[in-house]
Amino acid sequence: MLRRFVPIALLAAACATPPARDPSPDAAPVFATDTLVGARIAPGEVPVAPGDCAEATRRALAKPDLVVDKIPAPIVAKPAPLQRVPRSALRKDGSADVKVDVLIDTLGKPVMKTFTVVAASSTWLVTNVKSVLPKWKFAPAELAGCKVPRIYHFMASAPPRKKG
């Protein structure tokens, strides 16, 4: 059952419409599965002039999780992660989750030396995701019309089994 659920859950999460963002300048960015919704400037920051790639890159290198016009997104996500999850990778209730961050460069490639585990219920999940991400192709992040390096947030989870 879980083998069928995880890919479906990943697909549903990837296709989900991100929530609306509070338009006030002090509102924090909203994350919806690996999607950042927001404006391209942080409160108190001067916007990057369109086409000023040197400044856009400088800011991206200084703060790899900065708010951008377009976040990195998978173009080719093969092989699929979390296939054939062993029971030992699940909690007693059947749930599981993994959250990792990795920098996507301006060519759309993950920089695996930046791979960071945010949270995981099993080392198997982390190992699996770490083995598939380098094979994926991404559309890089964009700021002011320029491709910039940016952190990509990968998240996947399986809910607890229903009792009964």
N, C-alpha and C positions, 0 to 999 in steps of 0.2 A: 504493500500500500504506500509506504513512504517513498519508494523508488519512483512511483508515479506522481506523487504529490510535489516533491521538491522541484522538478523541472516546471510543473504547472505553476507553482507558487512564484518561481523566479520570473516566468513569462508574465504572469499577472502583475507582479510588482514593477516590471520594466515598462508595462503598458499603462500603468495607473496614471491618472491625471493628477499632477501635483496640486496641493491645496493652494488656495488664494493667499496672497501675502498681505500682511498689514502694511498699508502704504506709508505709515509714519516713518520718518528717517531714523528713529531710534529702535525700530523693530529689528529683531535678530533674523538672520536668514532661516528659511524653513526648509527642512530636508524631507523628501519623500522618496524613499528607497534610493538610491544614488542620484538624486536630482536636486539641484540647488535652485531655488527660485528667488530672484531678487534683482535689484538694480546693479549697475556695474561700479558704483562708487560706494564707499563706506562713509558713514557720517563724518563730516568734517574734512573729507578728502576732496581734492580738486579732480575733476574727471580727466581721463586721458583723452587727448585730442584724437579724433579719428585719423587713423593711418600713422600715428606716432608709435611705431613698433618698438623703438629703442626704449621709450618710457614704459610701454606695456610690458615688455620683457623684464625690465629692471624691477618693476613692481611685482611681477609674478615670481621672479627669483627671490625677492626679499620676503614674500609671503605666499608660499605655494598653495594656500587654501583661500586666496583672495576671491572676492565676489567678481564674477566675470559675466560677459554678455551671453556666452554659450559655454556650458560645462563639457568636459570630455564625455563621450558616449561611445559604447561599443558599436562597431560597424559589423564586425565578424566575431561572434562569440562561440567559436568552436575550437576545441571540444567543449561540450557543456560541462559545467561544474557539478559536483555532488551527485554523480551517478553511482548507483549500487552502494549506497551508504550502509555500512555494517551496523548491526544492532549495538555494538560496543561504542559507536560514535554518538548514540542517542542517550538522553537522560532516561531515568526510570519511567517517566510518564510518556516517553516517545518523542519529546520535543528536542529541538536542536537549533542553534543559531551560530552564525559567524559574521563578523564585521571586520573588514580590513581596509586599509588605505594604501594606495600606491600612486606615485607621480606618473602622469602621462606626459611624454615629451611632445614637442611641436610636430613630430612626424607621426604621432598616434601610437607610439610604442610605450609599454609600461617600463619604468625604470625600476627593476626588481630590487636593487640595493636600497630603495626607499620603502619597500614593502613593510608595513607595520600592522600588527594585530591589535585591533581596538577591543574586541571581545570575541570569545569563542567558547562553546560548550565542550569542544573536543579538539584535540590536536590533529585528529584525522581530517576534520573539516578544513583546518588551516592548511595542512599539507596538500590537500586536494586542490583548494583554491589557488595556492601558490604554484602548483604545477600547471594549471590551465591558463592563468592570466597572461603569461609571457607569449602564448600562442594566439592571443586575441589581437584584433586590429581596432583601433579607436579613432574617432574624429577628435582632433585635439581641441582644447579650450580656445576661446577667442575673446579678446578684449580690444575694443576700439578698432575692430576689423583685422586684428593681427593674431596669429596663432601664438599661444603662450603655454608654457608648462603649467600643469594644475593637478592637484590631488584629486584622485577618483575614489569615491567611497563605494565599496562593494558590500552589500548586505544580503543575507539570505537566512530564512528561518522556517522551521516546521513547527506547527502547533502541537500541543499535547494530544494524545489519542483520546477519543471520547470514551468515557466509561459506560459500561452497560452492555 
